[in-house]
Amino acid sequence: MITNERSFIEPAAAVAGLPPETVVERSPLADGGVFEFAAAVVPAADEADHDGLTAELLGRATSWVAAATPGGDPPLVVPLYGTHVIWSPRRAVALGPADRLAAMQTAVNEFADREAELRDIERRIATGLEHVDADAALAFTFDERSLPRRRELAAKFTDAVSLRRRLAVLAPVLQRPALHPPTLASQLGERLRDRSRVVERLEHAGEQADLLERVYTGCGDRVADYLSSRRHATLELVIILLLAVEVVLITVDLLATHTP
C-alpha cells in the first residue's frame, strides 16, 4: 500500500510543459514501483481561451504520462466536472481548479496503489501458469525420481494460497458499491475502475489463482500419499526382516537342541 514517504520534484513539471507552479509527487506503490502524480491548476481565462489552454495542457500532460510506460497501453483520460485526469500505471496528471485538485489527488493515489497490487498479482499468476502443464502430471504420478521437487511444489502451493489471500483482501476494495451521495473523489475512483477494467481483471485473476491452488493441492496430496506409502512399505520390510531374523534364531536354537 502507499506509504507516507513522499518527495516533491519541481523539474519534472517543467519537462512536462505544465504550468511552472505544478508540483510532482512521487509515491511508492504496492508492487515496488514508484507512482508520480502532478496536480496542475488550469489558469483562469475566458471560455474560448480556456478551452484552447485546456486542450494544450491535456496534450502535454498526456505525452508526459505516456512516457512512463513506453510501448504500453495509452493513458486513460477521464473528464469530470470541468477537470481532467490523465492516468497510467506509473504516472498521472490532474488538471482543473485549485480547490478540486486535493480530492482528485487522493482518489488517484489510492487507485494507483490498488491497481499496482492487482497488476503485481497478475504478473505472479502469469509466472505460475507457465509451469502448470508440467507440474499437473505430478498430481497423478509421483515417484522416487520426483521426490527432489517436493520443496519446490510446496513453495508453489504456498505462493498460490498467498495470491488467493491477496485477491480476497483486494476484492472488497475494488468491488465496493458506489458512494451515496457521490463526491468528486468517489466518482473519479469509479471511472478509473471502469476504464481500467479492474473488476473484470480481478475476477479473471481469481479464476487463474484457483487453478493454481487446485493443481498444487493435487500435487501436495499425491506427495503425501507417496510418502505415506513409502513409510508403510519400509515398515513392512522391517517387520519382514525381523520375522526372518526371528525364524533364523529359532531354527538355530532348534538345531542346537537336537545336536548330540
C-alpha positions, -999 to +999 in steps of 0.1 A: +000+000+000+010+036-004+031+048+025+036+083+038+071+086+023+069+111-005+093+135-022+084+165-043+102+173-075+099+206-093+119+200-125+096+172-138+067+197-141+088+219-164+097+189-186+060+180-189+053+215-202+028+221-174+023+254-155+055+263-136+039+261-102+030+224-108+045+200-082+051+164-089+047+140-060+063+106-060+048+077-040+059+041-036+035+015-049+024-019-036+043-037-064+076-019-055+074+007-083+070+045-079+040+065-089+043+101-100+013+125-097+012+160-110-016+184-100-017+213-124-040+243-120-056+255-152-053+293-152-084+313-153-094+327-188-124+334-209-143+305-223-126+304-257-091+308-243-099+283-215-109+255-239-077+261-260-055+262-229-070+230-215-066+212-248-029+223-250-023+212-214-040+179-220-017+172-249+014+180-229+002+160-199-007+130-220+028+129-235+044+131-201+022+104-187+027+081-217+065+085-214+065+065-182+052+033-199+067+032-233+051+006-255+023+001-231-014+009-233-022+046-240-030+067-209-066+069-197-082+104-200-110+109-176-130+142-178-151+150-148-170+183-139-145+206-156-115+186-145-094+160-163-072+132-151-047+115-174-036+082-158-012+054-164+002+027-140+032+049-133+022+085-138-009+107-137-018+143-141-049+161-127-059+193-145-085+216-130-094+243-105-071+245-074-100+237-050-106+203-066-071+190-070-066+178-035-096+155-037-085+143-071-050+135-059-063+114-030-086+093-054-058+089-080-032+078-055-055+053-038-065+038-072-029+037-084-018+016-054-047-008-057-042-012-094-005-018-088-014-045-063-036-062-089-010-058-116+016-075-093-008-104-086-015-108-123+023-109-130+029-135-104-001-156-116+012-154-152+046-167-140+030-196-121+009-206-151+040-211-172+048-243-152+013-257-146+012-280-176+044-297-165+036-298-128+000-311-132+013-345-142+028-349-107-008-347-092-013-382-107+021-398-109+047-392-082+077-415-076+112-415-062+126-395-091+101-367-084+109-366-046+136-338-050+108-315-063+089-318-030+100-285-016+095-267-049+059-279-051+053-269-015+066-234-023+043-231-053+013-242-033+022-216-007+025-189-034-009-199-048-025-196-014-008-162-009-022-150-042-057-161-032-053-143+001-042-111-016-071-112-040-095-118-011-083-087+006-083-066-026-117-077-039-139-058-014-120-026-021-123-028-059-158-041-059-173-017-033-206-001-042-208+035-053-208+061-025-240+080-018-242+109-020-213+108-046-183+130-043-157+142-068-132+117-054-156+088-054-168+094-089-132+097-101-123+064-085-154+047-101-145+060-135-109+049-132-120+014-121-144+012-151-119+025-177-091+002-165-115-028-161-101-038-127-132-057-117-131-079-147-093-084-142-099-092-106-124-119-115-101-134-141-072-134-117-094-152-092-101-180-116-064-183-125-054-183-089-080-210-082-065-231-109-030-228-094-043-237-060-061-268-072-032-280-092-007-277-064-032-290-038-034-322-060+004-323-061+006-320-024-020-348-019+000-370-042+033-363-024+016-371+009+002-403-004+036-414-018+054-406+014+028-425+034+030-455+011+068-454+013+067-454+051+043-483+051+065-502+027+095-495+048+077-506+080+065-538+063+101-545+051+114-540+087+087-563+100+096-590+074+133-587+083+126-590+120+104-621+114+131-636+092+157-630+119+134-645+144+129-676+122+166-679+118+173-677+155+145-702+163+159-726+137+194-722+150+181-728+185+163-760+174+193-773+156+214-767+186+189-785+208+188-816+187+225-818+180+240-848+200 
